[in-house]
Amino acid sequence: MSLTKTVAQIAPGDHACAVVDSDEQHWEVAAGYVSAGLIQREKVVYFDGERTVEPLLRRLREADVDVDRAVDTGQLVVLPPDTAESSRERAAEAVRNQVRESIEDALRQGYHAVRLTDEPAAAGRSPAHRLGELDRMIHEVVRDRPVTMLCQYDRRYWSSSDLHQLGELHPVEVIAPALYDDGLLRVTRKAPFSTRVCGEIDFSNRDLVRRMIDDELERALRATRGSGEVAVHLESLRFADVTAVAEFVQAADGFPASHRLVLYGVQPSVRRLLDRCGAAFSPQLEIRDRPSR
């Protein structure tokens, strides 16, 4: 049975897997994993895939990671899709040798540890038994070395039995719980009375915004301690229509004087809509840059 951890709990030397339910969850997990490696001054190797790495790089920038510097210095290496795909098509032994060479190169460059991951594997390109064989061989390569690995699988493209088989090969399973995830919009909790909204808000999920804020306010009012702040982080909110944005303003108008709704990391397009909706005239609404890390 695998040990469950969050992305933040992954330790050097872990061989972990994550089963993701949406692209937003994949980017959340991958960005957290990559940024942790960069912060810890590890060499990070990312195998790009069909989805392209651009959304991941954008997510890292939204988290205030200096992606360009990491790439320019070679600390972050992104192998292009043709390299990643050709690796999957080669014999497991050849892939194992490539991983070994990547690790040895990084250690020769002076990195104290190496962190590896790739795009979520999709069923059909490589059957579960073949991925299992590859996983076992790579695990032998990284064992007793300063290497951390994260293998990702997209739940939408694998059967439950295949995912169980693949999960059994990994000592650690990464969990990334969400308050809400419909494949378009993903909401997670950062801290008490603090949530993160990622993706897109449209007519299909805009009612969730108001319910989410009202629920957080109710929790804050019941709390015996707190700053009176209900925070919503919008760094990764890529789209919201004017009706959805108006929900933030209307929710703040319902706050008592003792509490305030604080929106962090608002993108320019969303900020313009907030201005149109009268955010400046809502005394319990504040818009701030992202907080310091």
N, C-alpha and C positions, 0 to 999 in steps of 0.2 A: 504494500500500500504506500502511495506517495505521501510525502509531507506537504501540507499546503502552506503557502506563503503569499504575501502580497509582493508586488514588484519591489517596493522599498525594502523588503526583508530578504531579498535574494543576496546570498553571501558569496564571496569569492570561492570558486571551486564547485558551485552548484551546477548540476545538469538538470535544467528545469524545462517544463513544457507548459504552454498556455493554450487553452481551447477558447477561441474568440467567437462571439455571436454576430459581430458587425464590424464594418471597417473602422468606425469610431473607436470601438474597443481595442482593435488591433493597434491603431495609432497611439492610443493612450498607453497601452502596455509597452509597445516598442519604444516610444519616446521616453518613458520613465526608465526603462532598462538602459537605453543608450546614454541618456543624460547622466545617470548614476555612474556609468563607466567613465565618462569624460571627467566628471567631478573628481573621481578617485584616481585620475591620471592613468587609466588603463588604455591599452590599445583596443579600439572597437572596430570590428569587421562586420559589415552588414551586406548580406546578399540580396540585391534588389530582385524584383520579380515582375509579374505581369501588371500589378497595380501601380508600379513606379514608386520611387522613393520620395517624390516631391511632397506629397501630403505629410510624410513623416518629418521631412526637413522643416516644413512650415510649422508643424506642431512643436518641434524643438525651438524654433525661433519665437513662437508664442510663449514658450516657457522661459524666454530670455537666455537661451543657450547660444553662444557665439559659434554657430555652425560653420561659417566661412573660415574662421581661424582653425577650427578642429580639422577641417578638410585640408586646408592649406599646409598645416604642419604635419599631416599624415596620421594624426591621432585617430581620426575617423576615416575609414576606408569603405567606400561603397562600391561593391563589385556590380557592374552593369548586368542587365537581364540576360544578355547572351552568354556571359560567363557563368551566371548562376544556373541558367537552364542547361548549358552544356555539362555542368558539373552533375546535375541530377540525372542526365542521360548516360553518364559514364559508369563504369563498374564501381562498385562500392569501394574497392581497394584503391582505385585512382582518386576518389574523393577523399578517402582517409589520408592519402599521401599529401593531397593539396592542403588539407586542414593542418597536418603536421608541419608542413613547410611554412604556412602562414603564422603558426604559433612560434616556430623557431626564428623566423624573420623578426617578429615583434620583440622577442626577448633579446635578440642580438642588437636591436635598435635601442635597447635600454629600458623598455617598459617592464614594470614589475609584474604585470598581469595582462591577460588578454580576455576580451569579451566578444563572443560570437552570437549572431542571430541572423534570421532571414525572414522573407515574406512568409505568411501562413501557407503551408502546403495544402494543395487542393487534391481531392480524390480524382483518380483517373490519370493524372500525370505520372504518379508513382503509386503502385498498390501498397497497402498497409504492410504486407509482409516484407516488401523490398525496403521500404523506409525503416522498418524494424531492424532489418539486417544492417543497413547503413548506420542506424543509430547505435547499435551495439558496437560496431567497429570504431566509430568516432569516440564513443565513451571510453574505449580502451586507450585511445590516443591521448585524451585529455586527463585521464585519471592520474592523480598524483602530480599534476602540473598546475601552475597558477592560471587556470582557464575556467571561465564561466560561460555556460551555454544556455541559450533559450531557444527551444523549438516551438513554433506556433502552428496550430491547426485550426482551420475554419470549420466550425460545427455545421455550417450550412451544406457542406460538401462531403461529409463523412457519415457513415453509419455509426450507431451507438457502439456496436461490437468492435468496429475498427478503432474508434477513439479509446475504448477501454484497452484494447491491445497495445496501442501506441502509448497510452498513459502509463501502463505497467512498466515501460522501459525507462521511465524517468523517475529518479528519486524525489523530485520536487515538482509539485503542481502549483502554478501561479494562478491566484484568484484575483479578480478585479470586479468586485460587486458594484452594481449601479442602482440608483434609485429609479431610473427609467432608461430604457433603451429600445427604440422602435426601428433601429437601423438607419434612421435619418437624424434623430436627436438623441443624445446621450447625456444624462444628468448623474453626477456622482457627488458624494459628500467629501469635502476637503477637511472639515473640522466641525465642531458643534456650531450650528447656525451659519454654516458656510458651505455653499454648493458651487459646483462647476458645471456650466452648460456648454455643450459642444455640438457642432453640426448645424442643423437648420431648423428653424421654427416656421411652420406654415399653418394653414387652416386645420390640418389633421391633428396637430398636437399643441396648438397655442393655448388651449384651456389649461394645460398642465402647468404653464408658467405661473398663473395666478394661484392655483392650488398649492404648488410647491412653496411659493413665498408665504402664503397664508399659514401653511403648516409650520414653516420655520419660525414665523412670528409667534405662533401659539406656543411653540417649544421655548422660545426665548422669554416669553412673558411668564411662563411657569418656572423658569430657572431661578435659583436663589442667587446665582452670581452671573455676571456677564457685563459686556460693555454697552449693551443696548443696540449692538450692530447686527443686522442680518445681511450677510454678504453673499453676492452672486458674482462669480468670476466668468467673464464673457470673452476672454482672450481667444477662445477657439469657436466662438459662435460666428459662422461664416455667412449666414443669411437669416433675416427675420423681416417679415412684412410689417407695414405700419400698424396693422391691427394687433399683431403680436407684441410689438414694442410698446404700444399704448398700455398693455397689461402691466408692464413694470411701473409706469407712472400712476396708473389707477390703484395698483396695490400699495404703493408708497403713500398715496393720499389717505389710505385707511389706517396708517400707522399712528399709534399714540405719540404724544410729545416725548415720551421717555425712550423711544426706539426710532431707528432710522434704517432705511434700505440703502445699502452701498453697492454700487455696481463697479467692478474692477475690470481693467483691461478692455474697455469698450472700443470696438473697431470703428473707424471713421464713418462708415456707411450706417452703422447702427446709431452712432452719436448724432448724426444728422436727423435721423428719424425721431430720436428722443427730443431733440430741440423742437421739431415740428409738433410733437405731442405735449409740449409745455413742461418739460422736465425742469427747466429753470425756475418755474413757479411752484414747484412741489417742495415744501420746506423739509419733508422727511426723506427726500431722495438726494443722495450724493453720488457723484461720478468721480472716480479716482483712477490714477494709473495703477498698474499692478503693484502689490505690496512687495517690499524687499524680501529676498529669499533668506 
